[in-house]
Amino acid sequence: STEHVYLHHNMLTGTIPSQLGQLQNLTEIELNNNMLTGAIPNQLDQLQELRSLLIDHNELTGSVPRKICKIPGLLAEADCRSQVVCECCERC
């Protein structure tokens, strides 16, 4: 089963796939420093084992799902100053 998604600094475009929310054992998502657009999928709130969500330095919009922010020990980083609302981000 997949536990880590490391795709930072890959010049990725498009949106974050909602299917990531189906990977129940996922502990780390690093999609920072790409050119991703659109909203952060609500399906990510199903990832109760998630410990790291790095989505900063993209062109994302919307909010990090509140349920994600309630995961104990989560490190989250997003572009809060411009496009993304994130109540639990350690660094914006």
Biotite code that builds the C-alpha atoms (Angstrom):
import biotite.structure as struc

atoms = struc.array([
    struc.Atom([0.000, 0.000, 0.000], chain_id="A", res_id=1, res_name="SER", atom_name="CA", element="C"),
    struc.Atom([1.139, 3.537, -0.717], chain_id="A", res_id=2, res_name="THR", atom_name="CA", element="C"),
    struc.Atom([2.280, 5.576, 2.279], chain_id="A", res_id=3, res_name="GLU", atom_name="CA", element="C"),
    struc.Atom([4.175, 8.453, 0.639], chain_id="A", res_id=4, res_name="HIS", atom_name="CA", element="C"),
    struc.Atom([3.567, 10.699, -2.370], chain_id="A", res_id=5, res_name="VAL", atom_name="CA", element="C"),
    struc.Atom([6.691, 12.744, -3.096], chain_id="A", res_id=6, res_name="TYR", atom_name="CA", element="C"),
    struc.Atom([6.082, 14.819, -6.224], chain_id="A", res_id=7, res_name="LEU", atom_name="CA", element="C"),
    struc.Atom([7.539, 18.169, -5.213], chain_id="A", res_id=8, res_name="HIS", atom_name="CA", element="C"),
    struc.Atom([9.539, 20.260, -7.734], chain_id="A", res_id=9, res_name="HIS", atom_name="CA", element="C"),
    struc.Atom([8.149, 18.380, -10.763], chain_id="A", res_id=10, res_name="ASN", atom_name="CA", element="C"),
    struc.Atom([6.413, 21.205, -12.648], chain_id="A", res_id=11, res_name="MET", atom_name="CA", element="C"),
    struc.Atom([3.113, 19.350, -12.300], chain_id="A", res_id=12, res_name="LEU", atom_name="CA", element="C"),
    struc.Atom([0.024, 21.091, -13.670], chain_id="A", res_id=13, res_name="THR", atom_name="CA", element="C"),
    struc.Atom([-3.682, 20.453, -13.231], chain_id="A", res_id=14, res_name="GLY", atom_name="CA", element="C"),
    struc.Atom([-5.512, 19.679, -10.026], chain_id="A", res_id=15, res_name="THR", atom_name="CA", element="C"),
    struc.Atom([-4.774, 17.472, -7.021], chain_id="A", res_id=16, res_name="ILE", atom_name="CA", element="C"),
    struc.Atom([-6.513, 14.152, -7.778], chain_id="A", res_id=17, res_name="PRO", atom_name="CA", element="C"),
    struc.Atom([-9.396, 13.445, -5.422], chain_id="A", res_id=18, res_name="SER", atom_name="CA", element="C"),
    struc.Atom([-8.440, 9.751, -5.664], chain_id="A", res_id=19, res_name="GLN", atom_name="CA", element="C"),
    struc.Atom([-5.582, 10.413, -3.219], chain_id="A", res_id=20, res_name="LEU", atom_name="CA", element="C"),
    struc.Atom([-8.282, 10.291, -0.546], chain_id="A", res_id=21, res_name="GLY", atom_name="CA", element="C"),
    struc.Atom([-8.724, 6.580, -1.272], chain_id="A", res_id=22, res_name="GLN", atom_name="CA", element="C"),
    struc.Atom([-5.151, 5.757, -0.219], chain_id="A", res_id=23, res_name="LEU", atom_name="CA", element="C"),
    struc.Atom([-6.001, 5.080, 3.414], chain_id="A", res_id=24, res_name="GLN", atom_name="CA", element="C"),
    struc.Atom([-2.409, 4.360, 4.506], chain_id="A", res_id=25, res_name="ASN", atom_name="CA", element="C"),
    struc.Atom([-1.027, 7.606, 3.097], chain_id="A", res_id=26, res_name="LEU", atom_name="CA", element="C"),
    struc.Atom([1.088, 9.427, 5.686], chain_id="A", res_id=27, res_name="THR", atom_name="CA", element="C"),
    struc.Atom([2.861, 12.039, 3.553], chain_id="A", res_id=28, res_name="GLU", atom_name="CA", element="C"),
    struc.Atom([1.797, 14.165, 0.593], chain_id="A", res_id=29, res_name="ILE", atom_name="CA", element="C"),
    struc.Atom([4.462, 16.486, -0.779], chain_id="A", res_id=30, res_name="GLU", atom_name="CA", element="C"),
    struc.Atom([3.167, 18.375, -3.800], chain_id="A", res_id=31, res_name="LEU", atom_name="CA", element="C"),
    struc.Atom([4.899, 21.658, -3.061], chain_id="A", res_id=32, res_name="ASN", atom_name="CA", element="C"),
    struc.Atom([6.703, 23.751, -5.688], chain_id="A", res_id=33, res_name="ASN", atom_name="CA", element="C"),
    struc.Atom([4.640, 22.758, -8.709], chain_id="A", res_id=34, res_name="ASN", atom_name="CA", element="C"),
    struc.Atom([2.030, 24.560, -10.804], chain_id="A", res_id=35, res_name="MET", atom_name="CA", element="C"),
    struc.Atom([-1.072, 22.860, -9.439], chain_id="A", res_id=36, res_name="LEU", atom_name="CA", element="C"),
    struc.Atom([-4.367, 24.764, -9.658], chain_id="A", res_id=37, res_name="THR", atom_name="CA", element="C"),
    struc.Atom([-7.906, 24.452, -8.378], chain_id="A", res_id=38, res_name="GLY", atom_name="CA", element="C"),
    struc.Atom([-9.333, 23.494, -5.039], chain_id="A", res_id=39, res_name="ALA", atom_name="CA", element="C"),
    struc.Atom([-7.910, 21.113, -2.462], chain_id="A", res_id=40, res_name="ILE", atom_name="CA", element="C"),
    struc.Atom([-10.078, 17.977, -2.701], chain_id="A", res_id=41, res_name="PRO", atom_name="CA", element="C"),
    struc.Atom([-12.384, 17.337, 0.250], chain_id="A", res_id=42, res_name="ASN", atom_name="CA", element="C"),
    struc.Atom([-11.625, 13.621, -0.143], chain_id="A", res_id=43, res_name="GLN", atom_name="CA", element="C"),
    struc.Atom([-8.237, 14.218, 1.499], chain_id="A", res_id=44, res_name="LEU", atom_name="CA", element="C"),
    struc.Atom([-10.063, 14.492, 4.812], chain_id="A", res_id=45, res_name="ASP", atom_name="CA", element="C"),
    struc.Atom([-10.387, 10.686, 4.742], chain_id="A", res_id=46, res_name="GLN", atom_name="CA", element="C"),
    struc.Atom([-6.629, 10.308, 5.306], chain_id="A", res_id=47, res_name="LEU", atom_name="CA", element="C"),
    struc.Atom([-6.561, 9.853, 9.063], chain_id="A", res_id=48, res_name="GLN", atom_name="CA", element="C"),
    struc.Atom([-2.945, 8.564, 9.005], chain_id="A", res_id=49, res_name="GLU", atom_name="CA", element="C"),
    struc.Atom([-1.698, 11.721, 7.270], chain_id="A", res_id=50, res_name="LEU", atom_name="CA", element="C"),
    struc.Atom([1.235, 13.376, 9.056], chain_id="A", res_id=51, res_name="ARG", atom_name="CA", element="C"),
    struc.Atom([2.543, 15.748, 6.379], chain_id="A", res_id=52, res_name="SER", atom_name="CA", element="C"),
    struc.Atom([0.642, 17.802, 3.779], chain_id="A", res_id=53, res_name="LEU", atom_name="CA", element="C"),
    struc.Atom([2.945, 20.129, 1.856], chain_id="A", res_id=54, res_name="LEU", atom_name="CA", element="C"),
    struc.Atom([1.083, 21.984, -0.877], chain_id="A", res_id=55, res_name="ILE", atom_name="CA", element="C"),
    struc.Atom([2.778, 25.381, -0.766], chain_id="A", res_id=56, res_name="ASP", atom_name="CA", element="C"),
    struc.Atom([4.168, 27.173, -3.830], chain_id="A", res_id=57, res_name="HIS", atom_name="CA", element="C"),
    struc.Atom([1.366, 26.214, -6.197], chain_id="A", res_id=58, res_name="ASN", atom_name="CA", element="C"),
    struc.Atom([-1.646, 28.102, -7.570], chain_id="A", res_id=59, res_name="GLU", atom_name="CA", element="C"),
    struc.Atom([-4.236, 26.322, -5.424], chain_id="A", res_id=60, res_name="LEU", atom_name="CA", element="C"),
    struc.Atom([-7.399, 27.989, -4.145], chain_id="A", res_id=61, res_name="THR", atom_name="CA", element="C"),
    struc.Atom([-10.005, 27.331, -1.491], chain_id="A", res_id=62, res_name="GLY", atom_name="CA", element="C"),
    struc.Atom([-9.553, 25.827, 1.936], chain_id="A", res_id=63, res_name="SER", atom_name="CA", element="C"),
    struc.Atom([-7.729, 22.910, 3.474], chain_id="A", res_id=64, res_name="VAL", atom_name="CA", element="C"),
    struc.Atom([-10.606, 20.690, 4.679], chain_id="A", res_id=65, res_name="PRO", atom_name="CA", element="C"),
    struc.Atom([-11.255, 21.279, 8.409], chain_id="A", res_id=66, res_name="ARG", atom_name="CA", element="C"),
    struc.Atom([-11.279, 17.561, 9.172], chain_id="A", res_id=67, res_name="LYS", atom_name="CA", element="C"),
    struc.Atom([-7.657, 17.372, 7.976], chain_id="A", res_id=68, res_name="ILE", atom_name="CA", element="C"),
    struc.Atom([-6.728, 20.052, 10.488], chain_id="A", res_id=69, res_name="CYS", atom_name="CA", element="C"),
    struc.Atom([-8.044, 17.851, 13.293], chain_id="A", res_id=70, res_name="LYS", atom_name="CA", element="C"),
    struc.Atom([-5.589, 15.024, 12.561], chain_id="A", res_id=71, res_name="ILE", atom_name="CA", element="C"),
    struc.Atom([-3.208, 14.833, 15.553], chain_id="A", res_id=72, res_name="PRO", atom_name="CA", element="C"),
    struc.Atom([0.414, 15.654, 14.762], chain_id="A", res_id=73, res_name="GLY", atom_name="CA", element="C"),
    struc.Atom([-0.225, 16.900, 11.214], chain_id="A", res_id=74, res_name="LEU", atom_name="CA", element="C"),
    struc.Atom([2.344, 19.213, 9.635], chain_id="A", res_id=75, res_name="LEU", atom_name="CA", element="C"),
    struc.Atom([0.632, 21.292, 6.955], chain_id="A", res_id=76, res_name="ALA", atom_name="CA", element="C"),
    struc.Atom([2.096, 24.005, 4.730], chain_id="A", res_id=77, res_name="GLU", atom_name="CA", element="C"),
    struc.Atom([0.136, 26.005, 2.151], chain_id="A", res_id=78, res_name="ALA", atom_name="CA", element="C"),
    struc.Atom([0.088, 29.387, 0.410], chain_id="A", res_id=79, res_name="ASP", atom_name="CA", element="C"),
    struc.Atom([-2.132, 31.008, 3.043], chain_id="A", res_id=80, res_name="CYS", atom_name="CA", element="C"),
    struc.Atom([-1.210, 34.599, 2.330], chain_id="A", res_id=81, res_name="ARG", atom_name="CA", element="C"),
    struc.Atom([-2.740, 34.584, -1.115], chain_id="A", res_id=82, res_name="SER", atom_name="CA", element="C"),
    struc.Atom([-5.091, 31.826, -2.232], chain_id="A", res_id=83, res_name="GLN", atom_name="CA", element="C"),
    struc.Atom([-5.519, 29.101, 0.380], chain_id="A", res_id=84, res_name="VAL", atom_name="CA", element="C"),
    struc.Atom([-7.313, 29.234, 3.719], chain_id="A", res_id=85, res_name="VAL", atom_name="CA", element="C"),
    struc.Atom([-5.653, 26.891, 6.188], chain_id="A", res_id=86, res_name="CYS", atom_name="CA", element="C"),
    struc.Atom([-6.488, 26.952, 9.882], chain_id="A", res_id=87, res_name="GLU", atom_name="CA", element="C"),
    struc.Atom([-3.814, 24.439, 10.823], chain_id="A", res_id=88, res_name="CYS", atom_name="CA", element="C"),
    struc.Atom([-0.847, 25.289, 8.630], chain_id="A", res_id=89, res_name="CYS", atom_name="CA", element="C"),
    struc.Atom([2.471, 25.502, 10.421], chain_id="A", res_id=90, res_name="GLU", atom_name="CA", element="C"),
    struc.Atom([3.917, 27.708, 7.733], chain_id="A", res_id=91, res_name="ARG", atom_name="CA", element="C"),
    struc.Atom([2.246, 29.799, 5.109], chain_id="A", res_id=92, res_name="CYS", atom_name="CA", element="C"),
])
